[in-house]
C-alpha cells in the first residue's frame, strides 16, 4: 500500500469515528464542531464574493425617494423635522458619539467599504469606521436564541438559496437607529427583524435586498435594496477604523511618551477658529 | 520668508452632484453652494477616523498670528482608496485648498481639493469616483 492510499484510509477511519460524536453535538447545539475537509470543500462551491465592496452612495440617496420608508405618522413628524433641520444646515448627527451604526443602518447608509469572509458554518462581514464593525452570520443550521442579548448588529442566521445568501436578523438593540442618512433616523424601538437576500447581479456588482420589519416605527415592512461594487486593487483593502481616535491628537507627554490628548469637539467636529 | 496672503474666492452655486459623500456625521453645516480657496501652510494633518482633519495657517488680519482653518474630509480608508496616504500632507507644506465653507462663517469647511504648491500634486475627496467595479 502506498503512502497516499494509507493516508486516505486513515482519514476515512477518523471521519467514521468523528461523525457520530459530531452528529450528537450538532443535535444538542452546544458546540461548534471542528470543520471537516468536506466543510472546507463546500465553501469552494459558494459564489465568489472575495475582494472589497464599495457602496453605491448616489443610489443610497436616490432610494430615499424611490423606496419611501413607511414611517408611522408620529415618527414621520420627527423625521420631517430632522430633514428640515439638515436642509437648514443644522444637522443632528446621529452617530457623532461614535457608537456603531448597527443593523440595518450599516447596510443602508455606509460610505465605507467592507469584505466577506466565508468559513465553515459562517459568513462574516468586516467593515470600517465605527471600531468593531462586523457581522457574524451563522450558516451552520442553528436557530436564533429564544431571548438573544440585544446588540448593535443583532443575531444573524443565514442559509444559501442557490447563489443567494438569505439572512435573518433579530436581537438588535432598541436604541439602534433605523437611519436614512447621518442626520435622519429614529431608534427602531424594539422587535426589529431584518431579512436580507444578498446576491450578485453582475460579476462585480452585489445587491442586498432588505426587508425591514420595525413594528414600533413603521406601518409596514420596508423593502429596499443597496448596491456595492467589487474592487480588487490592493489600495481598496479594508483598514482599521477606530471612530473615537479622531477625538484625540497625537502628542508627547512630559516624559516623552507618545500619548493621545483630547481635541475640543462640538457636534462631532473639531472646534474651528471663530470668524 | 514670503507669506502667501489669504485669497478668498467664492464661486457660484454648484450642482448637487458635487456634494461630498462623507460618513459619520452629516456635513450639512457646510455650504456646498459655495467654494472658497485659501492659500497657506499646513499646521497639522490628522489621519484618523471618522474624519481626517487638516489644519492650515493662513495669513489673517494680524500678521504675527495666522488664522487657523479647520478642514474636514472623509475617513482614512476612503481617502486611501482615492489616492491619499497619511504622509500626503506634512506640517510646513505650502498648500492651496478648495473648500466648502462653514455656513456660520467660522474658519472651517469640507475639503474639496488640495494642491501642494511645491510639486503641483493634487488630492481630492470625491467618493463618487469609486462608484463602479474593478477600479485600478
Interface residues (C-beta under 8 A of the other chain):
Chain A: X54 X56 X57 X58 X86 X87 X88 X89 X90 X91 X92 X93 X95 X96 X98 X109 X110 X111 X112 X113 X128 X129 X130 X181 X182 X183 X202 X203 X204 X205 X229 X230 X231 X232 X233 X235 X236 X238 X239 X241 X242 X243 X245 X246 X248 X249 X250 X267 X268 X269 X270 X271 X272 X273 X274 X275
Chain B: X21 X22 X23 X24 X25 X26 X27 X28 X29 X30 X31 X44 X46 X48 X49 X50 X51 X53 X67 X68 X69 X70 X72 X74 X75 X76 X77 X78 X80 X81 X83 X102 X103 X104 X105 X106 X107 X108 X127 X128 X130 X131 X132 X133 X134 X135 X136
